[in-house]
Amino acid sequence: MSTQQPRSHPFEPSAAPALHPLLTRRGVVLAGGAALTASAAGCSFFSTDPESENGGGDKGPEAPMLAERVDAGDLPPVEERLPKEPLVVTATDEIGAYGGTWNSAITGPSDGPWLWRTVNDGHLLERSRDWTEIRMNVASAFDANADASEFTITLREGVKWSDGTPLTTADVEFAYADVNLNAELTTAMPAELSSLDGTPAELEVVDDYTFIVRFSGPKPLFRDDMAAGVSGQRFTMYPRHYLEQYHIAYNPAADDEAVAEGYDGWVSRFTALGNLWNFQWENPDLPSLLPWICKKPVSDADYALFERNPYYWKVDEDGSQLPYLDEVRFNIIADVETMFAHAVNGDYEFHSRHFNDNAHRADAVDGEEAGDYTIVDLEGTYSSDMNIAFNLNHADPAIRKIFQDKQFRIAMSHAIDRQELIDVLWNRVGEPTQAAPRPESDFYDEAFATQYTEFDPDLANQTLDAAGYALAGGVRTAADGTPLEFTASVADDALLGTVWLDALDMVKDMWAAVGVTLHVNGQPRENWQAGIDENAYDLTVWTGDGGAIDETTAVQWYMCAGPSGGALFARQWSSHYTLNGAEDAEMLEAPPAHVTAQHDLYDQFLAEADPAARAEIFTQIIAIAKEQFYAIGTVRGQGSWAVTANRLRNFGGPMPENPTYGTPGPANPEQWWLASE
C-alpha cells in the first residue's frame, strides 16, 4: 500500500533511538422469555442495583468498590489518582450515585463502532452535547497562532493511564513519531496530522505537558479534528511505557518474539495489541484513558465486560470521581431479532443500534410498560435512509459510460416510486428526498433535495429514449449494444441492510418497467467491503451521511472525497484527491473538470479561517453536486430511536443519531447513573 501523504480531511534500534527528522526535540421478535438466550435470561446476568436511590448525597469521593481497594492497599488514595485539576462534568439533571451495570449488546468483534460510541474517551478536545461548543478534555489548553498554522497544546497535568502511569508528552511523541509516522504501522499519514499540501506536521515537545504542532500553512480546522472520533485521539491513545516492548525501535527482539507467539511479525503483534481502533476492546492489559476499561475482551464468545477505571480523570460537581456506573456489559448476540427480544424484555439500560429501525419501532413502543423502558426518538441527520450510488469508475468502459451519463441517472430516479417505499417499508412515515443536505442544515437547498424525485415512468422512458437507450422486448440497450442490466451489491448485515434489500427488490420491479434489469446481491459486510475496495461492483447503497451536523466533513455524497475511502459513486476519483494522486496508476480515467473544481474548492475551504467565508465556499461545492446529480436519494424516514431504561438517570433525552456525533458519546455516559426501583 502507498505511503503517500493524503490531503487533509476532517473524518490508523535502542532504548534511546534517534529522533525522527520532523521532531525538533521531544425470527425471535417479541417471543418473551422464550426468545432469550440461556446465558442472558437470568436476573443475575442483568444486575443493576446502585448504591443509592436518591442520587449523590453522601456518596463520598469515590466508588465503594475502589474505596475497598484503597483500604486493602491495592490502590493509592483517590486524591493521588486524580489529576492536579480534574475535569469537572456538570450533571445533565442531578448528581448521581455509584453502582450498577449498563447492559447493552453487540453482534461480535466487528461491532467496534458501538463500543467506540459508548465507552470511549481520551480526545484532546470534546464536543458539547448540542454539538455547538468545542471544549477542553485531555488538553487543558489549546492555542493557535494568528494564521492557525501552529497550535500549542497543554496536557491536563496528572492525568494517568488506567495502570497509574502519568500521561505525558513522551506518550505524545511516541504516538506521533513511532506510530503515526511509521509507514509499517500507518500506511498513510492521518489526514488530521497532515498539512494541506500533504506534508506531515512537525511536532515539538516543549516540556512534560506542553507540545506544539506546526503545519506548513494554515490549518484552521485542526481544532475541530482534535474533538472528533479517532482524529482527536491520535496523540493520546498509545501508552508508551506499555507499547515500547512490542515496537522494533525499542525492542530489537520484537520481531522474533512476535513470530514465536504466532504473529507474522512485530507489526502484526503491535497492531493486534495497540491498534487505535480495536485495542481498547481486545487487550485487557493495555492501559487506557477510558471511563471503563476492558476486563473481558470482545473476542470472547458470550459477552464483553468493561469495569470502571480507577484512574479516570473526571469528577462530578461535588468532586467525586466518575464514572458512576461500576461496569458496562455487552452481550454478544449475532442475531438482531434475538437482540431486539432482549430489548423489549427490558434488559438494556441504553441501546440504539441494529434493531432501532422503523420495522421494530411499533413493537418496541408496545413493550414499554412491560419492559420498564422508554423509546426515545433520536434526531435524524442522514440525507436519506438509502442512497443509491452507481459506480462512475466502473472497470467496464461500456458500463462506466452509462453510469456517467447524468440523463441515465435522472431517468432512474424518476423510475422510483418513493411513496410506495414509504408506505410499504417506512411505516408510512417519511418523505422523498435526494442525497442532499437536510432542512435542518445551513446548506439546505430545497430544489436540490427534491429534484427528480417525482415518480414518473413516462418521463423516465422519454429520458432514456432521448439519451439513446433503445427499448426492445422490454429490455433496453445502450447505443453500443450493452444491455442495461446491473447488480446492486448490498451489505445485508448493516443496520439497515434488511430494509435496503427489501427496498431494492421493489426498485427492481420499478426499473424493470422502464427496461432496466436489476439484480440484488446481499452479502456479508466484509465481502461487500472487499468488492467496493476492489472496484468490483455496479452499484451499491448506503445511508446518506452528511445530511446535517457533518455536512462539511462527511462530504462523500456531494463530491469525490470524504472518509472511509470517499464517495461510493467514484472511489478512484476520491483516492486521487485524498491520497494526492498516490494511486493514480490504478485510476481508469482522469477526473473530469467538475470533480477537480470541487477538489480545488475544498482545499480553499480547509484553509479558510473565516467561518462565513468557509460556508460560502461549501455552498459552491453543494451547487456543483446539485448540478451533477452524482447519486440518487430515496426516503428520509422518521429517524432512529433508542431504548432507555426508566431507571437510567442523566441521559437527557433526544440527541442526534450520527456516526460523527458518536451517539451517545456527547451525552457523557460517565455521569449516567441508575436509580433503585
FIFI-704100 format. One record per residue (C-alpha): residue number from 1; chain; x, y, z. Coordinates in nm, 2 decimals. Layout:
BEGIN
   seq   mol       px       py       pz
   NUM     A        X        Y        Z
...
***
This chain:
BEGIN
   seq   mol       px       py       pz
     1     A     0.00     0.00     0.00
     2     A     0.11     0.35    -0.06
     3     A     0.27     0.57     0.20
     4     A     0.20     0.89     0.00
     5     A     0.06     1.16     0.23
     6     A    -0.31     1.22     0.19
     7     A    -0.49     1.55     0.17
     8     A    -0.62     1.68     0.49
     9     A    -0.98     1.58     0.57
    10     A    -1.17     1.65     0.89
    11     A    -1.32     1.21     0.93
    12     A    -0.47     0.41     1.20
    13     A     1.74     0.03     1.73
    14     A     1.80     0.12     2.11
    15     A     1.64     0.24     2.43
    16     A     1.71     0.60     2.31
    17     A     1.65     0.59     1.94
    18     A     1.74     0.89     1.71
    19     A     1.47     1.15     1.69
    20     A     1.26     1.15     1.38
    21     A     1.37     1.43     1.15
    22     A     1.03     1.60     1.19
    23     A     1.08     1.63     1.57
    24     A     1.26     1.93     1.69
    25     A     1.31     1.76     2.03
    26     A     1.08     1.56     2.23
    27     A    -3.71    -1.49     1.37
    28     A    -3.72    -1.41     1.75
    29     A    -3.90    -1.08     1.79
    30     A    -4.13    -1.04     2.10
    31     A    -4.12    -1.41     2.20
    32     A    -4.09    -1.31     2.56
    33     A    -3.87    -1.51     2.79
    34     A    -3.85    -1.79     2.53
    35     A    -3.67    -1.57     2.30
    36     A    -3.38    -1.51     2.54
    37     A    -3.06    -1.70     2.52
    38     A    -2.98    -1.91     2.82
    39     A    -2.68    -1.71     2.92
    40     A    -2.89    -1.39     2.94
    41     A    -3.23    -1.50     3.07
    42     A    -3.15    -1.50     3.45
    43     A    -3.16    -1.20     3.67
    44     A    -2.80    -1.24     3.77
    45     A    -2.69    -1.16     3.42
    46     A    -2.85    -0.82     3.44
    47     A    -2.76    -0.69     3.79
    48     A    -2.84    -0.32     3.81
    49     A    -2.87    -0.23     4.18
    50     A    -2.70     0.10     4.25
    51     A    -2.57     0.20     4.59
    52     A    -2.84     0.47     4.65
    53     A    -3.18     0.56     4.52
    54     A    -3.17     0.93     4.59
    55     A    -2.87     1.05     4.39
    56     A    -2.53     1.17     4.52
    57     A    -2.59     1.28     4.88
    58     A    -2.33     1.11     5.09
    59     A    -2.17     0.91     4.81
    60     A    -1.82     1.01     4.91
    61     A    -1.52     1.10     4.68
    62     A    -1.50     0.76     4.50
    63     A    -1.69     0.44     4.43
    64     A    -1.72     0.19     4.72
    65     A    -1.56    -0.08     4.51
    66     A    -1.25     0.14     4.47
    67     A    -1.25     0.26     4.83
    68     A    -1.23    -0.11     4.93
    69     A    -0.92    -0.15     4.72
    70     A    -0.77     0.16     4.88
    71     A    -0.83     0.01     5.23
    72     A    -0.68    -0.32     5.11
    73     A    -0.37    -0.14     4.99
    74     A    -0.42    -0.22     4.63
    75     A    -0.48     0.14     4.52
    76     A    -0.35     0.48     4.63
    77     A    -0.60     0.72     4.77
    78     A    -0.83     0.89     4.52
    79     A    -0.67     1.23     4.56
    80     A    -0.35     1.07     4.43
    81     A    -0.52     0.91     4.14
    82     A    -0.68     1.22     4.01
    83     A    -0.52     1.50     3.80
    84     A    -0.40     1.82     3.96
    85     A    -0.71     1.98     3.81
    86     A    -0.97     1.71     3.73
    87     A    -1.21     1.78     3.45
    88     A    -1.55     1.87     3.62
    89     A    -1.85     1.72     3.44
    90     A    -2.18     1.91     3.50
    91     A    -2.46     1.66     3.56
    92     A    -2.73     1.67     3.30
    93     A    -3.00     1.66     3.56
    94     A    -2.87     1.57     3.90
    95     A    -2.57     1.44     4.09
    96     A    -2.57     1.07     4.07
    97     A    -2.50     0.76     4.28
    98     A    -2.24     0.49     4.25
    99     A    -2.31     0.14     4.14
   100     A    -2.48    -0.07     3.88
   101     A    -2.42    -0.21     3.53
   102     A    -2.51    -0.07     3.19
   103     A    -2.62    -0.36     2.98
   104     A    -2.61    -0.34     2.60
   105     A    -2.52    -0.57     2.31
   106     A    -2.30    -0.61     2.01
   107     A    -2.31    -0.85     1.72
   108     A    -1.95    -0.95     1.77
   109     A    -1.59    -0.83     1.73
   110     A    -1.68    -0.63     1.41
   111     A    -1.92    -0.42     1.61
   112     A    -1.65    -0.18     1.72
   113     A    -1.84     0.13     1.62
   114     A    -2.09     0.08     1.91
   115     A    -1.81     0.03     2.16
   116     A    -1.64     0.34     2.03
   117     A    -1.96     0.54     2.07
   118     A    -2.04     0.42     2.43
   119     A    -1.73     0.37     2.65
   120     A    -1.48     0.58     2.46
   121     A    -1.29     0.89     2.58
   122     A    -0.94     1.04     2.56
   123     A    -0.98     1.31     2.29
   124     A    -0.77     1.61     2.33
   125     A    -1.09     1.82     2.30
   126     A    -1.45     1.73     2.32
   127     A    -1.78     1.85     2.18
   128     A    -2.08     1.96     2.39
   129     A    -2.39     1.76     2.38
   130     A    -2.56     2.00     2.15
   131     A    -2.25     2.00     1.92
   132     A    -2.22     2.38     1.93
   133     A    -1.91     2.40     2.15
   134     A    -1.56     2.26     2.15
   135     A    -1.41     2.24     2.49
   136     A    -1.10     2.11     2.68
   137     A    -1.08     1.74     2.76
   138     A    -0.74     1.57     2.80
   139     A    -0.60     1.90     2.69
   140     A    -0.62     2.18     2.95
   141     A    -0.51     2.45     2.69
   142     A    -0.52     2.46     2.31
   143     A    -0.40     2.78     2.15
   144     A    -0.35     2.87     1.78
   145     A    -0.12     3.13     1.63
   146     A    -0.25     3.41     1.42
   147     A    -0.28     3.22     1.09
   148     A    -0.38     2.88     1.25
   149     A    -0.06     2.71     1.13
   150     A     0.08     2.64     1.48
   151     A    -0.10     2.50     1.78
   152     A     0.04     2.50     2.14
   153     A    -0.13     2.22     2.34
   154     A    -0.10     2.15     2.71
   155     A    -0.20     1.82     2.86
   156     A    -0.41     1.81     3.17
   157     A    -0.14     1.76     3.44
   158     A    -0.17     1.45     3.64
   159     A    -0.40     1.25     3.40
   160     A    -0.30     0.89     3.44
   161     A    -0.33     0.58     3.23
   162     A    -0.55     0.31     3.38
   163     A    -0.24     0.14     3.54
   164     A    -0.15     0.47     3.72
   165     A     0.13     0.58     3.49
   166     A     0.12     0.95     3.41
   167     A     0.02     1.07     3.07
   168     A     0.30     1.30     2.94
   169     A     0.44     1.43     2.61
   170     A     0.66     1.12     2.60
   171     A     0.33     0.94     2.50
   172     A     0.25     1.21     2.25
   173     A     0.60     1.19     2.10
   174     A     0.57     0.81     2.08
   175     A     0.23     0.82     1.92
   176     A     0.34     1.07     1.66
   177     A     0.69     0.96     1.57
   178     A     0.67     0.59     1.63
   179     A     0.32     0.51     1.53
   180     A     0.17     0.77     1.30
   181     A     0.49     0.84     1.11
   182     A     0.59     0.48     1.10
   183     A     0.50     0.36     0.75
   184     A     0.47     0.00     0.86
   185     A     0.21     0.08     1.12
   186     A     0.04     0.36     0.95
   187     A     0.03     0.31     0.57
   188     A    -0.09     0.67     0.50
   189     A    -0.03     0.96     0.73
   190     A    -0.36     1.05     0.90
   191     A    -0.52     1.35     0.73
   192     A    -0.57     1.54     1.05
   193     A    -0.19     1.53     1.11
   194     A    -0.10     1.64     0.76
   195     A    -0.06     1.99     0.63
   196     A    -0.30     2.09     0.34
   197     A    -0.02     2.03     0.10
   198     A     0.00     1.67     0.22
   199     A     0.33     1.70     0.42
   200     A     0.33     1.58     0.78
   201     A     0.30     1.82     1.06
   202     A     0.61     1.90     1.27
   203     A     0.59     1.81     1.64
   204     A     0.79     2.00     1.91
   205     A     0.78     1.88     2.27
   206     A     0.83     2.18     2.50
   207     A     0.81     2.01     2.84
   208     A     0.64     1.71     3.01
   209     A     0.29     1.86     2.94
   210     A     0.33     2.10     2.65
   211     A     0.38     2.04     2.28
   212     A     0.35     2.23     1.96
   213     A     0.20     2.11     1.63
   214     A     0.32     2.30     1.32
   215     A     0.18     2.28     0.98
   216     A     0.33     2.42     0.66
   217     A     0.03     2.66     0.62
   218     A    -0.30     2.74     0.78
   219     A    -0.50     2.45     0.92
   220     A    -0.80     2.62     1.09
   221     A    -1.00     2.30     1.13
   222     A    -0.73     2.12     1.33
   223     A    -0.92     2.22     1.65
   224     A    -1.23     2.05     1.51
   225     A    -1.03     1.74     1.42
   226     A    -0.90     1.71     1.77
   227     A    -1.25     1.69     1.91
   228     A    -1.38     1.42     1.67
   229     A    -1.36     1.04     1.65
   230     A    -1.03     0.87     1.60
   231     A    -0.87     1.20     1.50
   232     A    -0.88     1.36     1.84
   233     A    -0.70     1.06     1.99
   234     A    -0.40     1.03     1.76
   235     A    -0.17     1.18     2.03
   236     A    -0.33     1.03     2.34
   237     A    -0.41     0.66     2.29
   238     A    -0.07     0.50     2.27
   239     A     0.08     0.44     2.62
   240     A     0.45     0.45     2.55
   241     A     0.55     0.26     2.87
   242     A     0.35    -0.04     2.76
   243     A     0.38    -0.04     2.39
   244     A     0.76     0.01     2.36
   245     A     0.81    -0.36     2.44
   246     A     0.62    -0.45     2.11
   247     A     0.79    -0.19     1.89
   248     A     1.10    -0.28     1.70
   249     A     1.26     0.06     1.76
   250     A     1.27    -0.01     2.13
   251     A     1.29    -0.39     2.15
   252     A     1.53    -0.54     1.89
   253     A     1.38    -0.88     1.97
   254     A     1.02    -0.77     1.90
   255     A     1.00    -0.94     1.56
   256     A     1.13    -1.28     1.69
   257     A     0.90    -1.26     1.99
   258     A     0.60    -1.19     1.77
   259     A     0.67    -1.48     1.54
   260     A     0.72    -1.71     1.84
   261     A     0.37    -1.60     1.97
   262     A     0.21    -1.68     1.63
   263     A     0.21    -1.34     1.47
   264     A     0.35    -1.26     1.12
   265     A     0.60    -1.02     1.28
   266     A     0.63    -0.72     1.51
   267     A     0.39    -0.51     1.31
   268     A     0.10    -0.75     1.33
   269     A     0.15    -0.81     1.70
   270     A     0.18    -0.43     1.77
   271     A    -0.14    -0.38     1.57
   272     A    -0.33    -0.65     1.75
   273     A    -0.23    -0.52     2.09
   274     A    -0.22    -0.15     2.03
   275     A    -0.43    -0.05     1.72
   276     A    -0.62     0.27     1.78
   277     A    -0.94     0.12     1.65
   278     A    -0.96    -0.21     1.84
   279     A    -0.70    -0.23     2.11
   280     A    -0.93    -0.10     2.38
   281     A    -1.17    -0.38     2.33
   282     A    -0.93    -0.67     2.28
   283     A    -0.64    -0.62     2.51
   284     A    -0.73    -0.60     2.88
   285     A    -0.36    -0.55     2.97
   286     A    -0.32    -0.23     2.77
   287     A    -0.36     0.09     2.97
   288     A    -0.62     0.34     2.85
   289     A    -0.79     0.67     2.94
   290     A    -1.14     0.54     2.91
   291     A    -1.40     0.57     3.19
   292     A    -1.44     0.19     3.18
   293     A    -1.15    -0.04     3.09
   294     A    -1.17    -0.38     2.93
   295     A    -1.18    -0.68     3.16
   296     A    -1.32    -0.94     2.92
   297     A    -1.24    -0.88     2.56
   298     A    -1.49    -0.86     2.27
   299     A    -1.34    -1.17     2.10
   300     A    -1.48    -1.38     2.38
   301     A    -1.78    -1.58     2.28
   302     A    -2.06    -1.47     2.51
   303     A    -2.01    -1.12     2.64
   304     A    -1.75    -0.84     2.68
   305     A    -1.71    -0.66     3.01
   306     A    -1.57    -0.31     3.09
   307     A    -1.51    -0.21     3.45
   308     A    -1.46     0.14     3.60
   309     A    -1.12     0.29     3.55
   310     A    -0.97     0.36     3.90
   311     A    -0.76     0.64     3.75
   312     A    -1.03     0.81     3.54
   313     A    -0.96     1.18     3.54
   314     A    -1.31     1.34     3.56
   315     A    -1.52     1.43     3.86
   316     A    -1.87     1.55     3.92
   317     A    -1.96     1.89     4.07
   318     A    -1.91     1.75     4.42
   319     A    -1.55     1.65     4.33
   320     A    -1.65     1.28     4.33
   321     A    -1.46     1.06     4.08
   322     A    -1.66     0.94     3.78
   323     A    -1.79     0.72     3.63
   324     A    -2.10     0.65     3.85
   325     A    -2.17     0.31     3.69
   326     A    -1.95     0.02     3.80
   327     A    -1.93    -0.16     3.47
   328     A    -2.06    -0.18     3.11
   329     A    -2.15    -0.52     2.98
   330     A    -2.20    -0.60     2.61
   331     A    -2.39    -0.93     2.55
   332     A    -2.26    -1.07     2.22
   333     A    -2.57    -1.16     2.01
   334     A    -2.52    -1.21     1.64
   335     A    -2.89    -1.23     1.56
   336     A    -3.06    -0.89     1.56
   337     A    -3.40    -1.03     1.64
   338     A    -3.27    -1.20     1.95
   339     A    -3.10    -0.88     2.04
   340     A    -3.44    -0.70     2.00
   341     A    -3.61    -0.96     2.21
   342     A    -3.37    -0.87     2.50
   343     A    -3.45    -0.50     2.44
   344     A    -3.83    -0.54     2.48
   345     A    -3.77    -0.77     2.78
   346     A    -3.62    -0.46     2.95
   347     A    -3.26    -0.60     2.96
   348     A    -3.08    -0.29     2.83
   349     A    -3.02     0.03     3.02
   350     A    -2.95     0.21     2.69
   351     A    -2.92     0.08     2.33
   352     A    -2.96     0.24     1.99
   353     A    -2.81     0.01     1.73
   354     A    -2.90    -0.27     1.49
   355     A    -3.27    -0.30     1.56
   356     A    -3.37     0.06     1.60
   357     A    -3.54     0.10     1.26
   358     A    -3.90     0.16     1.15
   359     A    -3.97    -0.21     1.13
   360     A    -3.92    -0.26     1.50
   361     A    -4.05     0.07     1.63
   362     A    -4.41    -0.02     1.68
   363     A    -4.33    -0.34     1.87
   364     A    -4.08    -0.16     2.08
   365     A    -4.33     0.11     2.18
   366     A    -4.59    -0.16     2.27
   367     A    -4.34    -0.32     2.51
   368     A    -4.25     0.00     2.70
   369     A    -4.47    -0.07     3.01
   370     A    -4.38    -0.44     3.04
   371     A    -4.02    -0.38     2.98
   372     A    -4.00    -0.07     3.21
   373     A    -3.82     0.14     2.94
   374     A    -3.90     0.44     2.72
   375     A    -3.84     0.47     2.35
   376     A    -3.66     0.80     2.28
   377     A    -3.66     0.93     1.93
   378     A    -3.32     1.04     1.80
   379     A    -3.28     1.33     1.58
   380     A    -3.22     1.23     1.22
   381     A    -2.91     1.36     1.04
   382     A    -2.89     1.15     0.72
   383     A    -2.99     1.30     0.39
   384     A    -3.18     0.98     0.31
   385     A    -3.20     0.63     0.46
   386     A    -3.08     0.47     0.14
   387     A    -2.87     0.65    -0.12
   388     A    -2.80     0.47    -0.45
   389     A    -2.45     0.50    -0.59
   390     A    -2.38     0.39    -0.95
   391     A    -2.01     0.32    -0.99
   392     A    -1.89     0.61    -1.21
   393     A    -1.54     0.45    -1.21
   394     A    -1.66     0.11    -1.32
   395     A    -1.39    -0.12    -1.47
   396     A    -1.60    -0.20    -1.78
   397     A    -1.58     0.11    -2.00
   398     A    -1.92     0.05    -2.16
   399     A    -2.09     0.03    -1.82
   400     A    -1.89     0.32    -1.70
   401     A    -2.01     0.53    -1.99
   402     A    -2.37     0.45    -1.90
   403     A    -2.33     0.53    -1.53
   404     A    -2.15     0.86    -1.61
   405     A    -2.45     0.97    -1.82
   406     A    -2.64     1.21    -1.60
   407     A    -2.96     1.16    -1.81
   408     A    -2.95     0.79    -1.72
   409     A    -2.93     0.87    -1.35
   410     A    -3.21     1.12    -1.38
   411     A    -3.43     0.86    -1.55
   412     A    -3.35     0.60    -1.28
   413     A    -3.45     0.85    -1.02
   414     A    -3.79     0.93    -1.18
   415     A    -3.85     0.55    -1.21
   416     A    -3.85     0.50    -0.83
   417     A    -4.19     0.52    -0.66
   418     A    -4.07     0.66    -0.33
   419     A    -4.41     0.69    -0.18
   420     A    -4.46     0.32    -0.23
   421     A    -4.14     0.26    -0.05
   422     A    -4.26     0.48     0.23
   423     A    -4.60     0.31     0.26
   424     A    -4.46    -0.05     0.25
   425     A    -4.12    -0.03     0.43
   426     A    -4.12     0.30     0.62
   427     A    -4.44     0.26     0.81
   428     A    -4.60     0.54     0.60
   429     A    -4.37     0.79     0.77
   430     A    -4.11     0.96     0.56
   431     A    -4.07     1.18     0.26
   432     A    -3.90     1.15    -0.08
   433     A    -3.56     1.31    -0.10
   434     A    -3.23     1.32    -0.28
   435     A    -2.88     1.29    -0.14
   436     A    -2.88     1.65    -0.03
   437     A    -2.84     1.84     0.29
   438     A    -3.15     1.81     0.52
   439     A    -3.38     2.10     0.61
   440     A    -3.21     2.14     0.94
   441     A    -2.88     2.21     0.77
   442     A    -2.74     2.55     0.70
   443     A    -2.67     2.43     0.34
   444     A    -3.03     2.31     0.27
   445     A    -3.14     2.37    -0.09
   446     A    -3.50     2.26    -0.14
   447     A    -3.45     2.24    -0.52
   448     A    -3.16     2.00    -0.47
   449     A    -3.34     1.79    -0.21
   450     A    -3.65     1.75    -0.43
   451     A    -3.51     1.74    -0.79
   452     A    -3.61     1.43    -0.99
   453     A    -3.80     1.27    -0.70
   454     A    -4.13     1.27    -0.89
   455     A    -4.24     0.92    -0.97
   456     A    -4.30     0.94    -1.35
   457     A    -4.23     0.62    -1.55
   458     A    -4.33     0.80    -1.87
   459     A    -4.08     1.08    -1.81
   460     A    -3.82     0.81    -1.73
   461     A    -3.89     0.63    -2.05
   462     A    -3.87     0.95    -2.25
   463     A    -3.54     1.05    -2.09
   464     A    -3.39     0.71    -2.17
   465     A    -3.52     0.72    -2.52
   466     A    -3.37     1.07    -2.58
   467     A    -3.04     0.95    -2.43
   468     A    -3.02     0.67    -2.69
   469     A    -3.11     0.37    -2.48
   470     A    -3.32     0.17    -2.72
   471     A    -3.61    -0.05    -2.58
   472     A    -3.68    -0.38    -2.75
   473     A    -3.87    -0.67    -2.60
   474     A    -3.89    -0.49    -2.27
   475     A    -3.51    -0.46    -2.23
   476     A    -3.30    -0.15    -2.30
   477     A    -2.95    -0.14    -2.45
   478     A    -2.70     0.14    -2.50
   479     A    -2.60     0.25    -2.84
   480     A    -2.31     0.01    -2.84
   481     A    -2.54    -0.28    -2.76
   482     A    -2.45    -0.30    -2.39
   483     A    -2.77    -0.42    -2.20
   484     A    -2.89    -0.21    -1.91
   485     A    -2.86    -0.50    -1.67
   486     A    -2.68    -0.44    -1.34
   487     A    -2.63    -0.58    -0.99
   488     A    -2.67    -0.39    -0.67
   489     A    -2.42    -0.50    -0.40
   490     A    -2.57    -0.47    -0.05
   491     A    -2.41    -0.52     0.29
   492     A    -2.70    -0.71     0.44
   493     A    -2.57    -0.71     0.80
   494     A    -2.55    -0.33     0.82
   495     A    -2.80    -0.15     1.04
   496     A    -3.05    -0.10     0.75
   497     A    -2.94    -0.40     0.55
   498     A    -3.27    -0.58     0.56
   499     A    -3.46    -0.27     0.46
   500     A    -3.22    -0.20     0.18
   501     A    -3.27    -0.55     0.04
   502     A    -3.65    -0.52     0.06
   503     A    -3.64    -0.17    -0.09
   504     A    -3.42    -0.28    -0.38
   505     A    -3.64    -0.57    -0.45
   506     A    -3.92    -0.32    -0.50
   507     A    -3.69    -0.08    -0.71
   508     A    -3.60    -0.38    -0.92
   509     A    -3.97    -0.41    -1.04
   510     A    -3.99    -0.03    -1.09
   511     A    -3.69    -0.02    -1.30
   512     A    -3.79    -0.33    -1.50
   513     A    -4.10    -0.12    -1.60
   514     A    -3.87     0.11    -1.79
   515     A    -3.65    -0.16    -1.94
   516     A    -3.36    -0.17    -1.69
   517     A    -3.28    -0.51    -1.53
   518     A    -3.16    -0.50    -1.17
   519     A    -3.02    -0.79    -0.97
   520     A    -2.98    -0.77    -0.59
   521     A    -2.68    -0.93    -0.42
   522     A    -2.70    -0.92    -0.04
   523     A    -2.37    -1.04     0.12
   524     A    -2.18    -1.02     0.45
   525     A    -2.04    -0.68     0.51
   526     A    -1.68    -0.80     0.48
   527     A    -1.75    -0.94     0.14
   528     A    -1.93    -0.63     0.04
   529     A    -1.64    -0.41     0.16
   530     A    -1.39    -0.62    -0.04
   531     A    -1.59    -0.57    -0.36
   532     A    -1.60    -0.20    -0.30
   533     A    -1.23    -0.18    -0.23
   534     A    -1.15    -0.39    -0.54
   535     A    -1.38    -0.17    -0.76
   536     A    -1.58    -0.49    -0.84
   537     A    -1.94    -0.35    -0.82
   538     A    -2.20    -0.19    -1.04
   539     A    -2.40     0.00    -0.79
   540     A    -2.44    -0.01    -0.41
   541     A    -2.64     0.16    -0.14
   542     A    -2.57     0.32     0.20
   543     A    -2.71     0.58     0.44
   544     A    -2.68     0.94     0.35
   545     A    -2.41     1.06     0.58
   546     A    -2.35     1.44     0.58
   547     A    -2.72     1.54     0.58
   548     A    -2.68     1.76     0.89
   549     A    -2.41     1.82     1.16
   550     A    -2.13     1.67     0.95
   551     A    -2.21     1.81     0.60
   552     A    -1.86     1.96     0.56
   553     A    -1.67     1.66     0.68
   554     A    -1.88     1.36     0.56
   555     A    -1.88     1.50     0.21
   556     A    -1.88     1.17     0.03
   557     A    -2.23     1.21    -0.12
   558     A    -2.15     1.56    -0.25
   559     A    -1.81     1.52    -0.40
   560     A    -1.53     1.27    -0.47
   561     A    -1.37     1.28    -0.12
   562     A    -1.46     1.20     0.24
   563     A    -1.38     0.94     0.50
   564     A    -1.36     0.56     0.46
   565     A    -1.25     0.56     0.10
   566     A    -1.46     0.85    -0.02
   567     A    -1.76     0.86    -0.25
   568     A    -1.92     0.52    -0.32
   569     A    -2.01     0.66    -0.66
   570     A    -1.65     0.73    -0.75
   571     A    -1.39     0.57    -0.53
   572     A    -1.10     0.62    -0.77
   573     A    -1.16     0.99    -0.82
   574     A    -1.19     1.02    -0.44
   575     A    -0.85     0.85    -0.39
   576     A    -0.70     1.08    -0.65
   577     A    -0.78     1.36    -0.41
   578     A    -0.74     1.21    -0.06
   579     A    -0.42     1.03    -0.15
   580     A    -0.27     1.32    -0.35
   581     A    -0.25     1.10    -0.66
   582     A    -0.06     0.82    -0.49
   583     A    -0.29     0.56    -0.66
   584     A    -0.34     0.73    -0.99
   585     A    -0.17     0.44    -1.17
   586     A    -0.48     0.23    -1.09
   587     A    -0.72     0.50    -1.20
   588     A    -0.91     0.41    -1.51
   589     A    -0.99     0.76    -1.61
   590     A    -0.88     1.11    -1.50
   591     A    -1.14     1.30    -1.30
   592     A    -1.35     1.55    -1.51
   593     A    -1.34     1.92    -1.46
   594     A    -1.63     1.95    -1.23
   595     A    -1.47     1.69    -0.99
   596     A    -1.14     1.88    -0.98
   597     A    -1.32     2.21    -0.94
   598     A    -1.48     2.07    -0.62
   599     A    -1.14     1.95    -0.50
   600     A    -0.99     2.29    -0.55
   601     A    -1.28     2.45    -0.36
   602     A    -1.25     2.20    -0.08
   603     A    -0.88     2.29    -0.05
   604     A    -0.99     2.65    -0.02
   605     A    -1.25     2.55     0.24
   606     A    -0.99     2.37     0.46
   607     A    -0.75     2.66     0.45
   608     A    -1.01     2.94     0.52
   609     A    -1.01     3.07     0.87
   610     A    -1.33     3.28     0.85
   611     A    -1.64     3.06     0.91
   612     A    -1.86     3.28     0.69
   613     A    -1.62     3.25     0.40
   614     A    -1.59     2.88     0.46
   615     A    -1.97     2.85     0.44
   616     A    -1.98     3.03     0.11
   617     A    -1.71     2.80    -0.04
   618     A    -1.90     2.49     0.07
   619     A    -2.22     2.64    -0.08
   620     A    -2.04     2.64    -0.41
   621     A    -1.94     2.27    -0.36
   622     A    -2.31     2.18    -0.29
   623     A    -2.42     2.37    -0.61
   624     A    -2.19     2.16    -0.82
   625     A    -2.32     1.84    -0.65
   626     A    -2.68     1.96    -0.73
   627     A    -2.59     2.02    -1.10
   628     A    -2.40     1.69    -1.15
   629     A    -2.65     1.47    -0.96
   630     A    -2.39     1.22    -0.86
   631     A    -2.61     0.98    -0.66
   632     A    -2.98     0.91    -0.61
   633     A    -3.16     0.95    -0.28
   634     A    -3.48     0.77    -0.18
   635     A    -3.65     0.82     0.15
   636     A    -3.58     1.04     0.45
   637     A    -3.75     0.84     0.73
   638     A    -3.87     0.92     1.08
   639     A    -3.52     0.86     1.22
   640     A    -3.39     0.61     1.46
   641     A    -3.46     0.57     1.83
   642     A    -3.31     0.44     2.15
   643     A    -3.43     0.20     2.42
   644     A    -3.37     0.38     2.76
   645     A    -3.44     0.21     3.09
   646     A    -3.67     0.42     3.31
   647     A    -3.41     0.37     3.59
   648     A    -3.14     0.54     3.39
   649     A    -3.07     0.90     3.50
   650     A    -2.89     1.19     3.34
   651     A    -2.94     1.06     2.99
   652     A    -3.10     1.39     2.89
   653     A    -3.35     1.29     2.62
   654     A    -3.32     1.32     2.24
   655     A    -2.99     1.37     2.07
   656     A    -2.86     1.34     1.71
   657     A    -2.81     1.00     1.57
   658     A    -2.49     1.03     1.37
   659     A    -2.16     0.85     1.34
   660     A    -1.96     1.17     1.35
   661     A    -2.15     1.28     1.66
   662     A    -2.09     0.94     1.81
   663     A    -2.43     0.88     1.97
   664     A    -2.45     0.87     2.27
   665     A    -2.09     0.99     2.35
   666     A    -2.15     1.36     2.38
   667     A    -2.42     1.29     2.64
   668     A    -2.13     1.20     2.88
   669     A    -2.22     0.84     2.98
   670     A    -1.97     0.87     3.26
   671     A    -2.23     1.07     3.45
   672     A    -2.52     0.84     3.39
   673     A    -2.65     0.65     3.69
   674     A    -2.92     0.40     3.79
   675     A    -3.19     0.47     4.04
   676     A    -3.33     0.19     4.26
   677     A    -3.68     0.09     4.18
***
